[in-house]
């Protein structure tokens, strides 16, 4: 995988670039819609491509391993063919799911022993098996197995957790380098930098990951309970150390304001379930602020959802109609809201790229951050 930095901002650490993958180019900063189980919930692939122009989506190793399973994915020729998605795919390692299954998993040097949330069956993820599973999934960018400690973890726990993640990472890199892709196109492995909210641990993690000389790096274990200011500080600490010429992926983040702040700190890639999950519950992100579409104030508002962002749904559906769909319990409401929110997130990163390129990012970001974090 090749990464070109095309422009850098003079007032911040923001940059825009281009990732070259086997399934197409990805322009950064980029937001990746979350397709956990081989689908972005409630959104057709045709709309992801034609209407919101999603250049890359994310799949989840834990969920795809359990269902449909490695055997089915290999028989189909990988996730791209199985799901009829022709653009790039990134898969996470399952580490966050390990974190969320704290009551039913056991960690050791060997790996993570856990029980399926589907049927209670027992499984073992090792650094090697997670690489093998992602080889079978066939994602363009894959992650090394990690443990994601909570943002409130004590220092002693965070240090022990990081040491385990680093041992797993070295085994993951070896397994990746000792194996080959299954479907005739190249894949690349990103280490995940952990360390909770402790600067010295984050520095150690970033230095260790950087020494492994990978094509890109992920920043994990943030937006898991710690204050936003601590998250931004940890991003700053890590990005001072990670190689400047490689893409940086901030995992599972976040709100539109989070994206803008992290872009200013030099992050290139993002994913989060928030656009679709919140959309299904009637929360809309717009260029003027956040809307609860269920509120009565929108009952007779026949204006587009967001005139500035100009997504497909904005030019077709009004606030009043969308509110009606939610009040009536029609599934189309959740679909429109999900598509709108994805359209807005992808519009936001496109705008960020444009302002970085023309030298106006810092001022635009200050103004936009205030807008997108307000409630209408």
Phi, psi and omega in degrees: 000135181248143179230123178250127172270119187265322181213150173232149180275143183276337183261340181230187176265012181294146175212155172238148185204194181217126173266132176254117178237171181296336181253018175126169180274150178233124179271135183243152001297146183225146170252134181252113173302144184270115176249067191313304186249048180070024175202137168278113194306120174081008185234128177291147175301323182298325179284325175300322182278307191275325188264318181250354176054055174287115184277341181202144176235166182250140170241163184245122184299316180302308184291319181290327176298318181284324184200117017276348179102155183299319182301315180294317181296319178293321179296328180281344184093022178103170186295324180301311180288321181299320185258359182060040175249120188262351182268175183299154177227140170243137174245138173275171193275347190093356182299321180293322177294324174302315179300317184284345179260031188306329183283345186228031178221160180224127182258143175207175176302327180298317182161210182241118175265125184215166175251137180299137175286349182275309186227005179079002180293152185264139182219159178235123170261124171246163176306321181290314184293328179290322173297315180300317180298318180287334169298318180290324176295319176087026178292151178291321180236127182236161184248151173279147179297136180216166167255135179254098180285156177296154182296342180261011183299142175294157184303315183299318179293316181299321180294314179297319179297316180297318179299321176294314179301321180291322176294318177298320182299316180298322177290323178298315180297316179299314180298317180298314182290338181269357182238169182233157178298154184267341192239019172086009175228156185284147172239163176224150184250129174257128165292156175249122180273117177252199180126005176057223184253024185254113185306319182294324177290319178297318178297315179298319180295317180293320178295316180297314180296318181297325179296339182278353170054061178262170183287342180192171186220142176253147175248111184249177174073023175241163187059038178236037175119347180275156176299151182301322181296325175293320177301313181297322179296320180292323176299316180299315179300312184293316184289342173291340186252320183300149181306132185293330186269013180242148179292149180238126186245116178267114191277131170072023182235130009172222175284163176304320178297319176302316181300314182297317179296317182290324175300318179297337179268002175100017177276145185249334188224144181218155167213154176189146177279353187304316181303315182278319181296312179292325177299319179296340180258010174090010176264125181246135174264129181225170181289349177252355180139190187261134182243134164264102189291347178284344183298144184297336183301340181266001187302322181243026178263105186262017177279161177300157181301318180207104185290333183284321187283334175053046173277171182307312185290332180295322183277355185246322188239144179264166176299319182297318180292318181295319177301316178303316181298318179292315180297325181278354180074025181278133182296337179299329179301313179295323179294314180297315181296319179297314181295319178300311183298319176297318177300320180293314180301318181286328172297318183298315180288328174297316177298319178301315179301315182296319182286328173296316183295324184261006173084016183244018188296313189301311180293318178298317182296317179300316180291315183291324179301319178296317182294309189289343179264358180269159177253134182268000000 
